[in-house]
Amino acid sequence: MVLRIKGHISEEMLRWAVTKVQRRHTLLRVRMEPRADNALWFTAESAGEIPIEVVPRESQDDWIEIHAQASRLPFEFETRPAIRFVLVHTPDRSDLIILCHHIICDGMSLAYLARDLMLHLGEPAREVEVLPPPPPIDLDNLPADVSQPGLVKFLIGRMNRKWAKEAVTFDQVDYEALAQAYWANYHHELLSVELPRAGTSALVARCRKEAVTVNSALTAAFCGALREAQGEQPYQTRTVIAANLRDRLPHSPGKGTGMYAGGVELELDYDRRRGFWENARRFHKKIVPAFTNKNMFGAIVNWLYLDPTISEAMSFKKLGGLVPAGASRQDKLSAFAKRDDVVLRLLKRDHLDTLEFKYWGTAVTNLGRLDFPTAYGPLELERLIMQPGGGIPLANANLVLGAVTCAGRLSLIVEYAREAVDAATMQKVKDKAMAYLLEE
């Protein structure tokens, strides 16, 4: 998440505000600790400081390259909280980058954290309202209409027993070797769109007139733009749209920091014979009814029954072959990547055992309109910008779209892997999508 802030922020002010939000949010003061059963637990004991960096800001887009460089740095899971801050600074206007791992946050977490930071930056003497530890999504914290069929439980139990006989576990050194190998082979690119207040208001009014949500219009615009730029491709209709699960849980975390995001996968076929807004209405009629508890929690329930070391092993299975000869842990990671086991079979089920397969055409995360104040003491929050990331390597997706409206301004991020889609094509996609959305 990027906060564009008008007014003066010093490093001292930021460090003070970070200490305040750490007190408010439990998961900002924990590290991960492996226990004897190979499970990972959060602990506040001996958790190190959150890294904070200050770099000069020379232009409005400096944050993009600074973010790219910072994203390549592994998190220090076992010694520090999984979050970092970078202040891209000038005396009167700054961009504050929050880099946080999905293991302790979702998009709404970062929005609430951004608001809390602004409160304490603008009012340094403000008392901290400490939130209770956020209740996790577990088998005791699911909607009443969500359950796991007996046959699926049986099959997952069989996988767990099979894995128990062949399990391989991984540590911080393995993760760092994997991260270094991934970033040596793949390059993520961001395209940013910043609508002014007037443009945002016009888009919202047009969506109301056409009887669709902004979310449905964004999804239709980028699906249609992909079809226009790439022609018909088999992956283009596979679309995932993220959802906020907080208010659906019996024990909601409220505005706490944690991982409470789900989503629905849909087949959305953009019909080039129809106009854009007609397509948007067709998409809307498919998207809205799909946001049921059954659809949004179905995959989550599977993961809750699955041995957690299986899900942790998936990235190592998928990417371990990228670790070059002579690198730390290469023998272990390469051998595991090649081994036929439960993890490989799970990945093969969705064709995710290879980085050449595009599983999603478009992945959309839209936080919607956030009714946050704009004024915080002498500071003004001008805009929020969100880069959501995803649950699979970016090479397996055509594009990831992050959207958030704050201070009356819509911000969009289009993210893609250079090795999966070329820059010229993605520029065409962005331009065409915006032409759809802003047409009169």
N, C-alpha and C positions, 0 to 999 in steps of 0.2 A: 504494500500500500504506500502511495506517495501523497503526502500532505503538502499542498502549495500554500504557503503562509506569507501574508503581507505584514511587515513589521520586523523589528529586531529580535533575534534569538541568539544568545551566546551559548557556547559549549557548557558553561556552568548552569545556565537556565535549563538546558536540555537534560543534563545529568540529574539535576534536582527533580525535574518532572518524571524522569524514568524511575527514580527511587519511589516516587509516589504511586505510579501505576503498578510497580512491582508489589507494593503492599496491598493494592486493591485486588490484583489478579493472581491467584494461587500459582498457576502454571508458568508465570513469569519469574518464579523464584525456585524452580526445581531443575534438577538434572536427572538423567536416566541411569539406573543402576542395575546391572545384571545380577540375578539371584541364582541360587544353586540349581533351580529347576529350569534354568536358561530363559526364564521369562524376564522381561524388562519392566522395572517399576520406577515410578517417579519418586524422588526423595528431595527434600529441601536441605538435607544435611550436606555441608561442604560444597554447596552449589556456588560456582564462581560468579564474577560480575558479568553483566550483559555488556558486550562490546559496543562502544560508541565511537564513531569516526566523524570528523569534520573536514570537509573538502571545499575549496572555493567553487562558486557558481559563476560561470561566464556567459551562459546562455540558457534559455528556457528548456532546451532539450538535453542539457548536460547530464541530467539524471539518468537518461536511457543507457548511456555507455557506463556510467558509474554503477548503475544497477546490474548491468551485464557482468562486469568484473566482480562485483561483490557476490553475485549469485553462484559463481564458480568456486567459492570458498566453502569447504565442508563445515558443517556445524560441529561443535565440540560437545556431542551429546552427553558424554559421561562426566564432564567437568563443568559445563555451563548450561544455562537455559537456552533453548533452541530458538533464539531470536537475536537480531542485531539491528542497530540503528545507524544510519548514515545521514548527516546533515549537510546538504549541498547549499552552501551559505553565501549570502551577500549581506551587507549591513541592513538592508530594508526589505528584502524578499528572499525566502529560502524554500527549498524542496526538502522535506524530511522523508527519507525512505525507511520503511519498516520492512525488514526481511525476516520472515517467521516461517518455521517449518510446519507443514500440515499436521504433524503429530501433536501439536499443542494449539492449533488454531484453525479456523475457517475464515471465509471472507468477512462474515458479520463480526467475528472476533476483532479483526483488524479495523473495521469501521468503529466499533465501540472503543477500541483502544485509541484510535486517532482522536475521537471526541474527548476521551479522558486526558490524553496528553495535552490537548488544547486548553482544557479547563485548568490544569496545573501550570502550564506555561503562562497563561494569562493571569492567573491568581496564585502566585507562589506560596502564599500563606494559607491557602485553602486546605481544610482538613480532608483526610482521605476517608472515604466510605468503603470499608473493606468488605468485599463480597465473600460469601461462603465458598468452600471448594466446589468446583463445578461437578455435578453428578455425571458420570460417564454414561454413554449409551451401552447398556449391557442387557442381559436377559431379564433383569428386574426393572428395566426402565425402557419399556417398549409400549406403543399404543396397544390397547386391548384387542384390536382386530388384527394384530400381526402375530403370526405363529409360524412354526416350521413343520411341514408335513412329515409324518413318520418315516416315509421312505427316504426323504432327503437327509434326515437325521442319521438314518442307518448308513447311507452311503458316505456321509461325511465322517461318521465314526470309523468306518472301515479305512478311509484315507488316513485318519489320525493314527490308527493302529499300525498301518503300513509304514507311515512316516516315522513312527517311534523306533522302528527297527533300523532305519537308514538315515536318521536326522543328521544334518550338518548345521551348526550354529555359527553366527558371525559376530564380529566385534567392531570397535571403532576403527581399528587399523584396516580391516577388510573394507569397511565403508569408505574410508579415505582413498584406498587404492581404486575402488570402483568409481568414485566421483572423479578422480584424476583421469582415469581412462575414458570415462564418458565425455568429459569436456575436451579431451584431446581429439575426439572423433565427431562431436556434434556441436553445432553452433546455433543458438537460439537468437531470433531476431524479433524486435518489437516495432510495430507501427502504432503511433498514437494519434487519436482524434480528440480534440477538445472543442466541444460546442460551446458557444457563448450562451448567456441566459436567453436571449431572443430566439436563437436557433433551437434551444432545448424546449422552450415554451411552444414554439411552432410545431415541433415534432410531437409533443404530447397532445396538442390540440388536434393534430391530424389523426393520431391514433384513436382518440375519442370519437372523432367524426366517422372513422372507418370501423368502429366497434371492435378494436383489437387492443391488446396491451402493448406497451413499448417492448416488452420481452418478446412477444410473438413477432412484432415487426422487425426487431433486430435479427432474430433467428431466420426469418424469411429472407431478409435482405442479404445476409451473408451466404445462406444456402443458394439463393438465386445468383449471386455474384460469382460463386464458385462454379456453378453450372455454365454461366456465361463465359468465364475466363478459361475453363479447362475442358469444356465439352462434357458429354455424359461419361461419368466414371462410376464403377460399381460401389465405391465407398461413399459417394457424395450424399446419399440419402440417410446414412447412419448418423444420427444426431443425438447428442446427450445434452440435457439441460439441467443445471444444478438447482438444488432447492434447499431452503433453510428448514431444518427439522426441529428447531428449538421449541416452538409452540405446540408441537405434536407429541411431545414427550410427557409422560405422567409427572416426572420430576425435571422441570425445565431449568436450564442454567441461566435463564433470563439474559442479561447483558454481560455474562461472564465470558472469559476466553476459554476456548476448547474446540474440539472437532465435532461439529454438529451439522455437517453438510451431507446431503444425499443427492439423488438425481434420478431422472428417468431417461431411458433410451428409447428413441422413436425412429421410425422410418418416415422421413419427410421428403417427399418428392416435389421439387419445384417445377411447375409446368410453364415452360417458356411461351406457350400459346396464349396464356392468360396474362393480364396485367399484374403489376407488383402487388397492389393492395388487395386484389382478389386472391392472390396466393397467400398473402398475409392472413386473410380471413380464413382460408382453408387450413392453414397451419394452426391458427388459434383454436379452431374447433377440434383439432386433434390434441393440442398441447394441454389445454385446461383440464379436460376429463382425465388425463393420464396422471395427474398429481394426486394419487391416492396413497394411503399408507402402505397398502400392499405393494405397489410399484416402487415406492421410495425406500422402503425398509427391507425389501426382499433380499437384495444382495447383502445388506448389512447383517441380517440374521444368519446367513450362511457363514460370514466371517466370524460371528460370535461363537459358533459351534466348532469352527475350524481351529486346529492347533495354531496359535499365533506365530510360532516359528516357521510355519509354512508360508504365511503371507510375507514375513520378513525375508524369506529365502528367494522370493520371486524375482526381485531386482537382481540378485546375485546370479540366479539361473539365466536371466535374460541378457545381462550385460557382462558377465564374468569373462566371456571370450574376448572382450575388448582389451583386457589388461595385458600389456605387452610383456614379452619375455624379459626377465631380469628385474621386473618391478616387484615391489613388496607384495607378498601373498599370491603371486601369479600362479604358482603350482596349484595351490588350493582352489583358487577361484576358477581357473581354466578347467580343472578336472571336474569341479562341480557343474560348470556350465554344460559340459558334454554328457554328464551322467543321465541315464534314463531313469526317472523316478516319479513320484507323485507330483512334485512341483512342475516338472516338464509336461506331464499329461494335463494338468490344469491349464497351463499356458497354451498348449496346443488346442485345447477345446475352443478357444477364442482366436486362434491364429496369432497369439501374442508371443510365440516362441521365437519369432523373427522380427527384426527391426524394419524389414522391407514391406510389411503388410500395414495398410492404413485401416485401422479399426474404426475410427470416427472420421466423418467428413468435417463436421463442425461441433465444437464443444462450447457451450455458452454458460457463463456465470454472470448473472445480473443481480446486483444487490438492491436494485430499485432506487426509489427516491428516499434519501435520508433527511429527515427534518431536524438536522442539527443546527444550532445557532451558528452564525457567521462571525460574530464579535466575541472575543475572549480578552477582556481587559484591553490593552493597547494593540492586540493582535487581531488579524482577520484571516479566517480560513476561506481561501478563495476557491479551492477545488480539491477533491479527492480523485486519485487515479489508482485503479486496481489491476494488477497482473496476477491472475488466479492460479497459474500452474495447473497441474492435472495429476491424475492417478496412474498414468501410463507414460512411458517416454514419448516425447513430443514427435519423434519420428513416426509414431503410430497414429498420429492425427494430422489432418490437413491444416487445421487452424484451431486455436483456442481464443475465444473472445471474452474479455473481461469488461464489464460495464458497471458504472455507478453514477448516480446523480446526487450531487451535494452542492449546497449554496446555489441551487437553481441551475447548475451547469452539468451537463452530461459529458462524461469522459469515457472513451473506449480505448482498449488496448487489443490489438491483433497480434498474437504471438504464433510463430511457426519455426520449424527447424529448417535451416538452410539446405540441409542434405535431403529433405523431403519435398520441398517446394521452392522454386526459384523466386528471387526477389521481385523480378518484373511481373510475374504472375500475381504475387500477393499484393503488389501495388495496384494492379488492375482490379483485384477483388475488393480492396478497401475503397477505391474510388467509385466502383460501380455500386457497391452497397450503400455508400453515402448518397449517391445520386438517386437511388431508389427511395431512401428515407426522406430526403429533402426535396423531392420533386413537388412542384406546385400543381 
